[in-house]
Amino acid sequence: MREASAPPAPTALPGTALPGTPALPGGAALRGGAALPGTAGPGPTVLLRATLPDGRTADVHLHDGRVSAVDAHDPARPAPPGALHLGGALLLPALVDGHAHLDKTLLGAPWRPHRATATLHEQIEAERASRRTEEVPVAERAAALARRMVSLGTGHVRSHVDVDPDTGLDHLHALLGVREAFRDRLGIQLVAFPQSGVVSAPGVADLLDAALADGADLVGGLDPVGFDGDAAGQLDIVFGLAERHGKGIDLHLHDGGPTGTAQLRDIAARTAALGLGGRVAVSHAYALGDVDDAELDRTCTALAAAGVAIMTNGPSGPVPPVLRLREHGVRVFAGSDNIRDTWWPYGTADMLERATIIGLRTGLMTDAELSVAASLVTGEAAAALGLADHGIAPGARADLVAVAAGSVPEAVAAHPRRLLVLHAGQVVGPFADDTYPVLVPSAGGAA
């Protein structure tokens, strides 16, 4: 795998460094939010004058990859060695992408015009055809996307990875290599995802079993009724594998209406029966935005009681009503889903932009509601992924991102620049460029 070079370390935001504040190793400086070429070095010991999500201005002390203290900022206090002055920039916990497909992206490959399809089955067949003609390896394309995620402040991602009769475990093994290559920059969880079905695709149950044994973190599923036509058969396999391997579950559910909500309640009942609360998520759950209030309330009550989380990417169709679910106690979090692949040509890997999209799709407008949108890509997503030490408080991992905004609502609404990205206290971004591992012309274009 040809991986992009390590990112340089920024020193200070323009015009904000305190006199005598030492520069970080690497000789780089932020200009317009981009780090100049240099060599990555140790992270800062303290972030001075950071605006915290709750509006306080604070100095955030870092030690051994964690937040060691958070103090009110005192401009008269001398800057300690290794300090980095943020000049009031908003400091957020690292962004979290709760649902991506690193193995599907076409980043790093020539542009391909989108092929329209009418059904889920047709789309899956179109993707299979694309695989047969794709020349850039999965690992290179996944690394290109992972690098972009890091540069934009994502510290953790849950990626579904296809496990089916065509690919076997090849995609999983490729992403296990990417996970290792990026382990000091990006936490990657992998879901063994049966894109071709479970019951309807011979051998997939055994492949999922092998994937979990080989290092997948969770087992997935796909429309037990709408795709496999056998809800009990698919869910018996998925929950049985999770119980056997001691792993979590994250299922795709696109089925709408009462058919979809009935499956959600079945998933909730199975989760409660196995004591898997907090370890099961359902991605998309379009049905929650496609039923009447009584059916919605009944389903939300079951999901909340069982501890089943719901992921949304703010799709063009029905969207789970975020605020209504939260009122019922259902954890809602966000993911980017597909990013420039055969499923759709869109996607930037920017999770603040994703919060904007979800906010627009669900009518989140007030400052309080914009803060909810931000939580879907920070604290709520971290909790859904089981990241217990995520945040800006003593003892939390120093996975942090500074952005050019003065408040959380502004960060969601304004698409701000990323100024500094830390992973376990080390400077990992942003990048001076956003090139792919291999620069390529558009398909059919001149070289």
N, C-alpha and C positions, 0 to 999 in steps of 0.2 A: 504493500500500500504506500503510495506516495502522499505523505501527509504534509500539509502546509507548515512552514517554520513557526517556531514559538513566537507569541506576540511580545512586543516590547513593553517596557514598564514606563508609565507616565510619571512625571515628577510633580507638577503642580498645575492647578488651573491658572490660565492667564490672568495676571494682575492680582492674584489673591495670596501669593506666598508671603508669609511673614518674614521680615528681615531676619536673616540668620538661620532660617529654616533650611536644613540640609536637603539636598536633592537625593532622590532614591537612585540606586545604581542603575546604569543603563543609558544615561545621558539623553533621555527622551523627554519631550514636553508636549502637553496637549495643545493642539491648535485646532479650534473649531470642533472639538470633540474627538479628534483622531490622533492617535499616538504616532510620533515620528519613528522611523526605523531606529532600532537599538537592541539592546540585549536585556531580556527579562531578568529582574533581580529580586531580592527579598522584598516583602511587602512592608508597608508603613507600620510604625509602632502605635501611632495615634492618628485619627482623622479629626482635624480641628474644624470647628465651626460648621458642623453638619446640621442641616435641618432634618429632624426626625419626622417620621410619618405622623406623629401626634402634634407636630408644629413646634416642638421645643428646639432650641438651638443648643447643641451639645458637642462635647469632645468624646469620641468613641475610641477607647483604648483596645489594642489588639495584642495578643500574646499566644504563641504556639498554635496559631490557626484559629483562635477563638476570640470572642469579645471578652475582655477581662474587666472592663468598667465603662460606665456611661456617666459622664459628669456634665453639669451645666457649663457652658462655655464662658470663660473669663478672659476677655481680651488683654488684661494686664498680666496674665500668667505667661511666663516665658515658655516658648515652644520647646518641648523635649527633643532629644536626638531622634531622628527618623520620623518626625512628624510630617504630615501632609495636610495642607490647608485647603478646605473645600469651598471656602468663600460663601457659605450659606446654601450651597447646592443641596437638593433633596437626596437623602441617603435612604435607600430601600433595602430590605432583605433581597437576596438574589431572586430573580424571577424564576418561576417554575412552569414548565410546559407539561401539562398533565396528560397529553395525548398527541403523539406524533407518529410518523412512519418513516424512520430514517432510511430504511431499505428501499423505499419506493421513490424517493426524490430523484429528480433529473437534474438537480444542480450539479454543475461540473460537466454536463454533457451538452451537446448541441440542442438548441431550442427545437421542440417538436410541437407542431400545431395540435391543438386539442381535438380529439375524435369524439363526437357526440354519440351517446348511447341511450337507449330507452329504458333499460332495466339493469338491476344489479348484476344479474348473470351475464348480460352483454358487456358490462363494464369490466368484470373480472376476466372475461375472454379477451377483451381489448388489451388489458394489462399483460396477459400472458403472451400475446402476440408481440407487444413492445419489448418484453424481456428477451425474446429470441433475436432481436436486432440491435439491442443495446450493447455498445462496445466498451463503455466506461464501467469498470467493475463496481459492484454494490458498495464495497468498502470505501472507494474513493469518493463516490457521490455522497455517502453518509458522512464522511469526514468533512466534506465541503459544507454540508448543512450544520454539522456539529460546530464547526469553526464559526459560522455565522451566528449561531445561537449564543456562543460564548461572547462574541463581540458585542451583542445586543443585551448582555446582562443576564442571560438565562444560566442559572447555576445547576439546575436539575431538570431532567426530562424523562418521561416515561414513553418509551417507543414500543409500539406493536411491531412485530416482525413476522412476516409470512412463514408459516409452516404448512406445507401442502404437498401433494404427491409430485408436483413438478419440481419444486425447489428442495424438497426434503428438509434437511437442517442447514443447507448452504448459507441462507441469509442469516440465520441465527449465528453461525460460526463467524461470518464476516463481521457482524455487529458486536460479537464478543471481543473481536480484535480491536474494533473502534472504541469500545468501552474501555479497554485496557490502555489504549493510546491516549485517551482523553481523561484518564482517571484523576489527574492533577488539575484539571480545568473544568470538568463537567461531570456531574453524577448522572449515570444512565441506568434506568431500570428497563428491563426487556420483558415484554409480554409475548408468549408463544401464541400467535394469532392464526386460527384456522380459516384463512381467507376463502378457501374452497368448500367450507362446511366441515362438519364433524361426522355426523351419521351418514350423510350422503356421499362422502368421499372416502373410499376404502383405504384403510391404513392410517388415517389421520390421528385416530385416538392413540395409536402406538407412537406416532411421530411426536405428538404432544407430550407423551410420557417421557420419551427420550430427550426432548427439548428441556424439560424441567430438570432432568438428571444432568444435562450438559451445562446448565447455568442460567436458564431463563428464570426470571424472578416471579412471574405470574403466569397463569394460564388464561387464555381468552376464549371467546365464543362469538358466534355470528348468527343473529336472527334465528333462534331456535325454531320458530314457526315459519316465518317468511322465507327462509332459505333452506333449512333442513327439512321442514315439514314435520318435525318430531321434537316438540319442546322437551318432553320427559326424557327422550333418548339422549339429546345433546346435553341437557343440564345434568343428567345422571353422570355422564362421562366427565364433564368439566368439574363439577363439585367433587366427584370421586377422586380425580387427579389432584385437586387442590388439597383435599384431606390427606391423601397418601403421601404427598411430598411436603406438606406443611407450607404451602405457598398461597398467595393471594389470587384474586380473580378480577379480571376487567373484561367485560363482555361488550361487544358492539350490539346495539339494538336500534334498528331503524323502523321496525314495524310500528305502524301508527294506530290510533284509535283504541277501542277496548281490547283488541287483540294484543296490542303492545302493553297496555297497563296490566292486563291479566298476567303476562309474562313477568312484569316487574314485581307483582305481588308474589308470584311463584319464586322468583329469585330471592325476595326478602324472606320468605318462609324458610327456604333452604339455608340461607345465611344464618338465620336465628337458630335453626335446628343444629347446625354444626358449630355454633359459637364463633362465627367468622366476622362478627360486627367490626367495622373499621378496616376490614381487609378485602372488601368487595366493592367494586364500582361498576356502574353501567354507563357506557359512553353513548352519547347522542340522546337516547330516550325521547325521540320525537313525540311519542304518544302523549307525554305530559303536556305538550302544547297543543293537543289535538282532541281533547275530551272535555266534557262539561265539568262544572265545578264539583259536583258530588263525586264523580269518578276520580277527579284529580285529588280531592281531599282524602278519599278512601285509600288511594295508592300512596300518597305522601305520608299518611299516618303509618302505613306498613313499612315503607322505606326508612323512616326516621326511627321507628322502634327497633328495626333490625340492624341499623347502622350501615346502610347501603348508600354510597355516595353517587352523585350524578355528575358526569362531565358534559359540558357543552362547548362548542366552538362558535356559537352564534350563526348557525347555518341559514341558508336562504329559505328553507321551509319552516315547518313548525319548530318552535324553540321552547324548551322547558321554561316556565315562568320563574325566573330566578328568585325574586323577592317572595313569591308565594311559597316556594319550596323551603326557603330559609325560615319563613314564619312557622312552618311545620316542624322545623328542626332537622331538615335534610341538608347534609353537606353538599354544596354545589361548587365545582371547580372548573377550570378552563383548560383547553388545549388547543393547539394550532390545527390538529388533524393533518390533512395532506398539504404538502408544501411543494408546489411546482412539480407535479407528477402526471401520470396518465389520468388520474381522477379529476383534477382540475388544474388550470395553469396558474392559479393565484397562490399567494402565501409568501410572507417575508421573514418568518421566524421571529418577529418582534411581538413579544407577549403583551407589551403595553398597547400596541396597536390592536391585538386581539381583544384586550379589555375594552377598547373603544368600540370595536365591532359588536361585541356582546351588549355593551351599553346602548348603542343605537338600536339594536334589534329588539331589546327588551324595555326601552323607554327609561333608562337610568339617566336622570338629568341633574338632580340636585347634588350639592357637594357630598351629602351623606351617601347618595346612591352611587356617585362616581367612586367613592371610597369602597363601596361594596364591589364594584367592578374590579378595582385594583386588588381586592382581597382574593378574587378568583384566580389570580395569577401569582399570588404570593402566599399568604398564610393558609388559605383554604386549600390550595393545590398542594402545599407542603404537607398539610395534615393528611390529605387524601393519599399521598405517597408514603406516609409513615415517617416523615422527616421531623422527628421530635425536637431537634435542636436548631430549628430555623427561626430567625428573628434578629432583632437588635437589642440584646439584653445580655448581661453577664452570663457566661457559660455557653452562649449560642455559638455555632460555627460562624466564622468570619467569611460567610458567603454574602457579599454585599455588592450593590451597584449604586453609583452616584449619577444622578441625571440632572439636566439643566432645567429644573423646575423648582418652584417655591413651595409646592404643596402636592399632596397626593391627587386631589381632583385635577390640578393642572397637568400632572404627569399623565393622566389618562386622556385628557382632552387635547393636549398640545403636541403629541408625538415628539418628545424632547430628545436631544442628543444624549448618548451615554458618555459620561466623562471619566469614569473609573469603574473597573470590574475586578472584584477580588474573589478568589476561590480558596477557602481555608487560609485566608489572610495573605495570599500571594497575588500579585498583580497579573492578571491574565488577559486584560483587554481594556479599552477597545482596540481594534486594529486600525492601522493607517490606511488599509485598503480592504476590499472585500472580493478579492480575486478567487477563482476556483483553483484547485490543485493543478489543473491543466486548462490553459486558455484555449477555447475552441470557437470556430466560426459557427454561425447559424447553419442548420442543415440545408444543404444546397447552395449556400452562399460562397463568396470568394474567400480564400484563405487569407 
